[in-house]
Amino acid sequence: MPRRELLTPAQREQLLAFPADAAELIRLYTLSDAEQAFIKAHRGGHNRLGVSVQLAYLRFPGRPIARDEEPQPQVLSMMAAQLKAPASAWALYAQRDETRREHAVSVTKWLGLRALDLHEYRSLSHWLLAIAMRGLLVFSAISDGTQS
């Protein structure tokens, strides 16, 4: 059965586009002292850069970076600058897929994220249905609710 897309490509781009504005990049991707300490606990500059990019992607746009995905240049540059590492170190990151997966689990756990259980899924579904019935943009409501 084909998967139904809820958003048009234009809507998806608008909601999930990486910021180009320097102020927005700084707001979204500046690492806190605690985040830097977490990242520095990983060995090797390339691993630190990889962990920082994974953390950045989970922060915004709120998803893990895909296995073969190249990070957005502005995000990679910003993470590298904060870690005082060359952006080119990304090429060495996660040559073992297991490393990338272990880091993804570590970052997800450190951020306190987890998959929804059935009860939470149902509660969220009811909440979203109520929003949809009022004619609000569902994804915008979720995004606004998680960023407050």
C-alpha positions, 0 to 999 in steps of 0.5 A: 500500500502506498504511503500517503504524504500529509504535507506537500513538498513546499510545506515540508520544505517550509517547516523543516528547512535549515535556517540560513539566517546567522542569528537563527543558526546561533539560536538553534545550534549554539552548544551549552556547557553541558552539551560540550562536556557530553561531546568532549567525553567522546574520543577523537575529533571526528567522533566529537564532530559526529556526536555534535551533528547528531545532537544538532539534528535532533534539536532541529529539525527534530530528527536523526541524521540519516546514515548516508546523509551529508550534514547541512554545510552551515550546521557542520561548520557551526559545530566544527567551529564550536569544537575547534575541529576541521569540518573535514573531520566529518569524512572520518566519522562513523566509518563503522555504522555501529559507531554512528548507531551507538552515538545516536542511542547515546545522544537520544538518551542524553537528551531524554528522548524516547519512542512513544508508548501506546498510551502516549501515541493514543493521547497525542492522536486525540490531541491532534484530532482536536486541533485538526477539527479546529482547522489548525495546521497540525504540524505547526501546532506540534512544532510550537508545542515542543519548542516552548 
